[in-house]
């Protein structure tokens, strides 16, 4: 608590720091910060540091954003990209958890499949694109495959380490109460690996999203990546920046609304989070 | 508790033990040499008995309990439970661990219900049994808390409630109070005594604390360490409830300690017990 006598003497810095103590305050500070960034941008534009076709004004980007939202281009592109992401990601979560549980429970699998998975993770998933195009052709499957490969390994690895991190004592608890193989999996392994898996799901989705954007940039009709590419083709810097903003916003919203909450919820239940 | 209505032929046959440990030996392969944790251990536990196994820490007592629980297997000898060979863990023998082995993602109530759920007990029965067991360990007001919000003593109470809930034929307790501070420990010993007087379950309780053994048990099995062997059995025919500091309990505790101090590793001079 602040002493009443000090209340008037608060500097703006202290005011902002106190605002971050509540959730609404955090949002407010964030919005103010964004406004500051836009103001700097506007200032740079007004000072004519770079020619307008390299750095358009915030106003013209906003106008492009509005126009393309109104004529349905942005919503359609977002829809197409998210649909691809959802399919690729869902498949990779299923496959990743399967691979991860398998490698975590069998030493043989861990020293074979597990090692390959670790190696594969170092391959940027957009590098799968040429292979995907040759396999599937220039179509939807190829681009979904790239998103799939983007998150597969991080989901598999986090599942693996999640299963391995379960203390043997908890397995013994399951055994002494006569848990069957299936019950062991359902009641001990799956909940036990959740903290690690939640982190992997979050990481995996962001990898999938980035891979998808890279893939769409290189080829594939519609989608946000393609919109970016069109901006470059038309030398329309406003469109490029507007699309980037949309990609960032989608990422931020997904991260905060879905994965941030999932992670927080899992950690809180386990007493692992500080808040 | 229901009365045993089977006809008894007094004197015609010996009472059949619920648990018979016969010549159990267990060795571990160490780096340089094999360690014999248990050597030719034999004893019986009868229905409704509270038996303590007392021995120095690290003397193979936990190994013995794990073998009875079916989590470990002996290299020689065998364990008979109700006349049948123990081949693996079974719902009739439930182990209470020294560490607070609660499932961290479940709250107190869900932890107590854990064993019942695995057994597909009817939902209404689960609720009633969990309620009753939470009451037995005085935790009915803490049902919604998660293990990380509980004290060490409360966690062990949850473990005991979880084990009682499935009504095992035998409760196996592996130094359940060893990690607690003295006050909590004595409170829980009192509570366990109280619970036992109400339920009369069969209990096999491992401890290195002689007073704990004297207060709780009907019979004490004293074990030597490295290798773990049964040294002797001490009956404790004292009436309950017993007070921790009462002279008879203290006397039994001193007797157990004296037996323990004559059980150093082979070849060593036995220390002289000096009860003061």
Interface residues (C-beta under 8 A of the other chain):
Chain A: X169 X170 X172 X173 X174 X175 X176 X177 X178 X179 X183 X187 X188 X191 X192 X194 X269 X270 X271
Chain B: X69 X70 X71 X89 X90 X91 X93 X94 X95 X97 X99 X101 X103 X104 X105 X106 X114 X115 X117 X118 X119 X146 X147 X148 X149 X166
